[in-house]
Amino acid sequence: MRGIRRRRGRARGGAFSTFLVVSVLGLGGCSLVASDDGDDEAITVGTTDTVTTLDPAGAYDAGSWALFGNLYQSLLTFAPGADAPVPDAARDCRFTSEELRVYTCRLREGLKFANGHDLTARDVKFSFDRILRIRSDQGPGPLLSTLKSVETGGTGTVTFKLRSPDATFPFKIATGAGAIVDSTLYPADRLRPRDAADGSGPYRLKSYAAGATAELTPNGRYRGAVKKPGHPVTVNYFADPAKMAVAWKKRSVDVVSRQLPPADTAKLSLGPGEEKDFQVTENSSANTRFLVFNLRDGSPVKQTAVRRAVAAALDREVLTRDVHRRTVEPLYSLIPQGVSGHTTSFYDRYPRPDADAARRLLTSAGVAPPVRFRVAYSKGAATREEAAMMKRQLEATGLFRVDTTYVEWKKFQEGYARGAYDAFCLSWIADFPDADTFTSPLLGPASALHSGYADDRVTKLIRRAQLSSRRDRATETYRAIQKIVAEDVPLVPLWQKKEYVVSKDSISGAQYLSDGTGLWRLWRLGRI
């Protein structure tokens, strides 16, 4: 289980393990959160995350889902530090077939959206159906690749029928992919056009300015897993980490979460006898970074030898030391450390930066250097410096000519979805605490990366891993997947990092904004 320790100025977090409880049962009734719309001053939270859209059918990114988890309710959710989901909008959920093909949930009684409309089984079915129908390139469809259909029954029953056995399905519907929307207000076949959110989560959206602020107030109609009403919160969205760092230094925000510049993060630790007016939560997490290749026809990196040569030439140690100031750790596998199934498959195959080995790979495949390709990147801390470092490393071998380009986040997402870049750098944060979150949505037939990569061996192994209700029994299967990935190199793992949340001494609960379960629990924040 993930460990989080917190103290003045510094905190440390432990690794986690994963397992699956196939049947998710109700936990002692329900909770009604009273409204807290008094005169309390809102707690301000700063982040560099970007919200792509307020419509759950059109977003599959950390920034959007962080907000969704507060505004929308799912059938299931994750308790802090938990490895398996617990009921939220559902009273209970369980697999109702031994083959793991049918999953049934019963709703809590008296559920309502924040706008006062009743939340029924029809809304749940509608929410999943529209994701599958709209099929947005930026949407959460890849997570629902095993879902065939949704049916409703009496007494608020929702039944999911799966195309293939999937023991990880409860995890998936506990994420932003399972957000329940009001069927009377959201179009069935397209995204909702304006900045509005009608959910049943712990908060309601009082006001929203895209790229600037989101003002949240407690939702007095919420009934679910959260037992205590939250405090009013205003989220400030910063265009880049440097601007957020300035706001933090001025203390114009109470909390900062994802993410300060590496130099500022490296200075958070206290020296001997040093006292500061803030607290730091440092948590082991599955926050990773990959260089993803475009394998479509016409791409200069379509040949496997080219991608292997890149993997052989890159120096992660220098990247993590000189660009990220050791606030990240080198990553040598698809599945990061701390997640069951992790290996070092890339280190085993490419143990050290080796320009001669890279040259031999190209020569044996008949590829004449230099190979020229373009790398796109977008938001994040030190992304420009990171791309520049990779360019220098690859071009120093004499084997590559690399063009790098920054693209605004929404255009970046649209660009890699249509294959506009030869390669691109992308951060991937675990949707839930299981290795499946790094395999089926990245390598499966409906990959969220849209890279054109497909391998029947990998697809079969993903399906085999999803058969295991005891998740520890899938470990060898995930290791086999990672071995193939190191051979095919549809992407190169670069690094993984810990999550840091920094807050004023007067703020409590900041540690719950990042515990590795993918939820941003703003309702846990309070004033001391």
Secondary structure by P-SEA (a helix, b strand, c coil): cbbbbbccccbbbbbbbbbbccbbbbccbbbbbccccccccbbbbbcccccccccccccccaaaaaaaaacccccbbbcccccbbbbccccccccccccccbbbbbbbccccccccccccaaaaaaaaaaaaaacccccccccccccccccccccbbbbbbbcccccaaaaaaaccccccccccccccccccccccccccccccccccccccbbbbcccccccccccccccbbbbbbbccaaaaaaaaaacccccccccccaaaaaaccccccccccbbbbbbbcccccccccccccccccccaaaaaaaaacccaaaaacccccccbbbbcccccccccccccccccccccccaaaaaaaaaaacccccccbbbbbbcccaaaaaaaaaaaaaaaaccbbbbbbbbcaaaaaaaaaaccccbbbbbbcccccccccccccccccccccccccccaaaaaaaaaaaaccccccaaaaaaaaaaaaaaaccccccbbbbbbbbbccccccccccccccccccccccccc
